[in-house]
């Protein structure tokens, strides 16, 4: 700070903040000076190279290396994102979704089968018993596989734990009901009701959560595998690399008075080849996976939903009779299920539309006729039950159950056919990308080496 005195000037620092360092006018740190020196040196080196033709060719060689790295990384990344999603849909999320479908449908069918089998108060038929035990075996197998493959997805561990803990309790209640029925004790019906309540209140909601989670994962894989972003990225980076090579060849031809540089021409050809291969592979994989979704997994989901609702409806019919006129919840639920099937755009309409799309209209028409017959039997049962004729209703119930079983078998065959279509189309999708993950980096390196070789020939001419 300056202090003015007569005839004299003197400078003094009022405090530490008034030093040069405090004012921010100190010398820059050594690291900053070194960075500045390096930047200035690099800029000077580039300017020096640009001043001569050999120097410009050296800079072009560096550009080729950088371009090769960028092309290889971006093109491989685009191909790998498509390939990972395609393989995941084929071998992970779709098979796991099928297991969640098997778990839900087997649990739901076990509930309907047990209620139907124990409806009369006696011991169920051997066929009914075997179907119930088969459902439990399918549910246990699906649960075991899902614990291994879907156990870390979202809230899947909690849902799996609920099913694993409650399924033995459910089967225990059914066995208690069966034992009481065989002895002629009417309390068996109460155990059936308790088992059904456990199934609909805990087991099926947990299975539904698993199904919803895995359906979301499969949809994410489809979105990634069929998105145009990977294809657009691959096309853009391939076009950029080819344009760069052509511009380099044009420049080399202009300064050397030669039309062709053989190594660069070969580099352009091999790069164009792998680019075309990649584009065709990505498009083919996208189309094949769209076919797998349209003709495979979409019908599987719709037909699986129909299977679940059908077993739910059969369970409602049986439990209504088990409760012997005191039940209001199950008849109401039966009406809800019927609306889901029959409303405009409902499952019957969706199933028919899918059948027309994939050429399975005969099976769809057979299901429609069986469904009409089933609803007619259900109406007869409701009239008898409402009229107090429970014995007649119980005697008629096996006919409705037989039609329901026919419909379930029809749906199972259509689901199996849809899964086969999915497997074929998904295999085509993955095979379309075979070899690209290896070919892209290999051809990139080859094209870069050939281009550098061609540039080196021109550089050596100036020595």
N, C-alpha and C positions, 0 to 999 in steps of 0.2 A: 504494500500500500504506500502511496506517495504522500509525504507531508511537506507542505510548502512553508519555507522560512525565508525571511528577507535575505536575498543574495545567495541562497544555498538550497540545494535539493538533496534530500536524503530519503532512502528507502528503508522501511522496517516492516517486519512481519508481526501482525497483531497477535496471531496464534498459529497453531499447527495447520489449520485448514487453509491458510493463505500460502502454503508452500506450493511449489510447482506441481508436486505430486497430488496435493489436495485439490488443485484447480483442474486436474485431469489433463495436464499438458506434459506428463512424464513421457519417457521413451517407451515405445511399444515393447511388449514382452518378446523374448528371444524366439519362442515358438511361432509367434505371429510373423516375425521378420523372416523366419526360415520358410514358412508357407508362401509368403509373398515372393521370396526369391525363387522358389521352385516354380510357382505359377508363371512368373516372368520368364524364367528359363524355358519352360515348356512352350510358352507362346512364341518366344524367339526362335525355338527349334522348328515349330510349325511354319512360321514365316519364312525361315531359311529353306525348308523343304519345298514350299510353294513357289519359290523363286526359280526352281529348275524342274525340267521334265522328270529326271530320275527321282528327284525328291517327291514330286507329285505321285509318282508310281508307288513309292514307299508308303505314302499316306493312304493311297488306295488299298494297298495290301493290308494295312492296319484296319481300314474300314471293312474289308472282306472278312477279317477274323471276327470283328465285333458283330457284323451282320450274321455270320454263321452261328455264333453263339446265341444271338437273339432268335433267329429262325428256329434253331434246334430246340431251344428251351420252350418257346411259345407253341410251336407246332406239336411237340411231344406232349406238352401240358394239355392242349386242347384235345388231342387224341386220347390221352390217358383219362381225362375227366369223363369222356363219353364211354370209354371201355370199362372203367370202374363202375359207373352207374348201370351199364348194361349187364355186366357180370353179377352185380349185386342183386338186380331184379331177377335174374335167371336162377341164381344158386342160393340166394339168401332171403331177401324179403318176401318173394312170392312163395317159396316153399314154407317159410315160417308162417305166412298168412294162411296157407292151407292147413297147417297144424292148428292154428287158433280156430279156424273154421271147424276142423274135426273135433276139437275140444268142446266148442260151444254146441254143435249139433248133437254130439254123443251125449252130453249132459242133458240137453233138452229132451232128446229122444228117450233117455233112460227115465226121466221124470214122467213122460207120457206113458211109456211102456209099463212102468211099475204101477201107476195109477190104474191103467186099463187091466192089468193082470190081476190086481187085488180088488177089482171093483165088486165082484160078486160076494166077497167075504170069505171065499174059500181059497184053496191053493191054486195058483195060476197054472196055465198049461205049460208044457215043457218048451214049446216054441217061444212063448212069451218070456219065460224064464231065461232061455238061452239068448234071446235078443237083449234083454236087460243086462245080462252078464257081459255080452259082447260090447255093449255101449260103455260099460265101466272099464273094460279092457282098453278100448280105443281112447277113452278119456285119460286113462293112466299113462298110456304110451305117449299121447300128445303132450301131456303135462311134463313128462320126463324130458322130452326133446326141447320143449319151450324153455324149461329151466336152464338148459345148456345154451340155447341160441338166442333167446329173447330176455334173459334174466336181468340185463343191465339197461334196458330201454325204458326211459321215462319212469312211470310208476309200476312197471311190469313186476318187479320183485314183490311188491305188496299184493298185487292181484294174484300172482302165482302162489304166494304163501297162504292167502285166503282159501284158494281152491284146495291146496295140499292139506290144509288143516281141517276143512269142513267136509271134504268128500268122504272120508271114513265115517264121520258122524252121520252123514246122509245115508250111506249104505247100511250103517248100523240100525238106523230108524226103520229102513225098509225091511231089514231082516227081522226086526222085532215085530213089525206089522205082519209079516209073512208067518212068523211063529204063532202069533195070536190068532190069525185067520185059520191056520191049520187046526187049532184047538177049538175053533168055533167061538172065540171071544170077540165081542163087537168092538172092543177097544182098538182092534187092529186098524180101523178106519181113522182113528185119532192119530196114530203113528204115521199113517200115509199122509194125512194133512200136515203134520209137523215136518215131515221130510220134504213135501212139496213147498212149504213155506221157506224152509232153509234153502232149497234150490233156487226159487225165484227171488228170494231176498238177498242172498249172498253169493252163491256159486255162479249163477248166470250173469249177474251184473259184473262180477270180476272177469269172467270169460269175455263178456262184451267189451270191457275196457281193453283187454289184450287185443281183441280183433280190431277195434278202432285204431289203436296205436300202430299195429302192423300195417293196416290199410293205409294209414298216413305215410308210413315209411316207404311203402311200395309206390305210392303216388309221387313222393319226392324223387325216387329213383327214376320213375317214368318222366317226370318233368325235366330232370337233368339229362337223361339219355336221349330225349327227343327234342330238347331245346335247340334252336338254330344258332345260339351264341357260339358253341364250339365250332360249328361249320363255318360261320362267318369269320371267326378268328383265324381258323386254318386257311381259308381262302385269302384273307387279307395279308397274312404274313407270307404265304406262298407267292402271291402276286408281287409283294414288295421285294422279296428276295430275287425273283426272276427279273423284275424291272432293274434292280441294282446291277445284276449280272449283265444285262443287255446294255445298260449305260456304260459300264466299264469297258465292254467290248467295243462299243462305238468310239469311246475315247482312245482306246489303244489302237484301233484301226485308223483313226484320224492322224495320230502322231507318228505311226509306224508305216503308213502308206500300204498296209496289208489288210485284206478284207477279213480273213479268218485267223483266229488264234485257236489252234486245234484243242489244247487243253481246256480253254474256256468254253468252247463249243460243246465239248463232252460234258463239262460241268453243268452247263445249261440244260442239256438233254436229260441227264440223270436227275437233276433237281425238278425239272418239269415232270418227269416220270413219277417220282415219289409224290409230287403234289397232286397229280391226277389220281394216283392210287389212293392217297389219303382222302381226297374229296369223294371219290366213288365209294370208298369204304364207310365213311361217315354217313353219307346219304343212305347207303344200303342198310347200315345198322339202324339208323333212325326209322326207316320205313318198316324194317322187320320187327322192331320193337313196338311200333304203333300197331302192327298187325297182331302181335302177341297180346297187346292190351285189348284191342277191339274184339278179337275173336277168341281170346283165351281168358284172361283174368277178369275182364268185365262180366262175361257170362258166369264165371265161377262165383263172383260176388253176388250177382243177382239170384242165381239158383241156390246158393247157400242161404241167402236170406229167406227164400221161399221154403227151404227145408226146415229152417229154424222156426218160422212162423207156423208151418204145418204141424210140427210136433207140439208147438205151444197150443195150437187150437185143439189138437187131440187131447192134450193134457187138461185143457179147460173142460172139454166134454166129460172126460172121465171123472175129474174131481167134482164137477157139478153133481154127478150121480153118487159119488162116494159120500158127499155131504148130505145127500138125501133131502133135498128141498130147502136146506138152511143156507145155501151158498148164493151170494149175490155178486161177489167179485169175479168169479170165474166166468159166469155167463156174460158179464159186461166186457171182460177181456176178450172173449170169443168174438164179440161184435167188433171190437177194435181191430182184431186180426183180420176179420172178414173185410172191413173197410180198406185196410192196407192192400189186400189182394185185389179188390174189385173197383176201387175208386179210379177215376180218369187219371192215367199216368201211373197207376199202381203196379204191383208186381206182375199181375197177369198181362197187362198191356206192355210192360217193359220186357217181360219174357218173350212175348210174341214178336216184338220188334227185333230183339236180339236173334230170335230164331230165323226171321226172314233175312236178316243181314248175313247170317252164317250158313243158311241153307238147312236148318233142322226144324222145318215147320211141322213135319209129321209128328215128331215127339212133342212139340208144343201143343198141337191140336189134341193129342191123346191126353195130355195133362189137363187141358181145359175141360174136356168131357168128363174126366174122372173127378175134377174139382166140382163140377156141377152135380154129379151124383153124390159126392160127399156132403155138399151143402143140403141136398134133399134129405139125406139121412139125418143130418144134424137138426134140421127143422122137425122131422118126425120125433126125434128124441126129446126136443124141447116141448113139443105138444104133449107127449106122454108124461113127461116129468111135471109140467104145469098142471096136467089133469090128475095128478096124484097117482098115476100108474107106473110107479117106480120099478116094479118087477118086470113089466113089459119093456120099459126103457132099458133096463140092465140087460135083458135078453137081446135087444136090438143093437146094443152098443158094439158087440164084436163085428157086426157088418160095417159100421162106420170105421172101426179100427182097421179092417181088412182093406177098405178103399184107401185109407190114409197110408197104409204100408205100400200099396201099389204106387201111389203118387210119390212116396219117398224113394222107392226103387227107381222110378222114372227119372226123378231129379238126380239121383246118384249117378246114373248112367250118363246123363247129359253133362254133369260136372266132370266126370272122368274124361269124356270126349273133349271138353273145353280145356282141361289141363294138358291133354296130349297136344292140342293145337298150340297152346302156349309154349310147351316145351320145344316143339319144332321151330316155331317162329323165333323164340329167344335164342335157340342154338344157331339159327341163321344170322341173328344179329351179332353174336359174339364172333362167329367165324368170319364175318365181313371185316373185322378189325385185326384178325390174326396176322402177325408179322410186322404190323406198322410200328409198334413200339420199338422194335429192333431196327427196322429199315430207316426210319426218319433220322436218328442220330448218325447212323452209318453213312447214309447218302449225304448228309450235311457235311460231315468231315471229308468225304471224298470230293464233293464239289468245291469245298474251301481249298483243299490241297491242290486240286487241278487248277483252280483260278490263280492261286499263289504261284504255281509253277509257270503258268502263262505270263504272269506279270514279271516273274524273275527273268524270263527270257528277254523281255523288252528292256529291263533294267540293265542286264549284262551287256546289251548293245552299246551302252553309253560309257563303258569302261575301256 
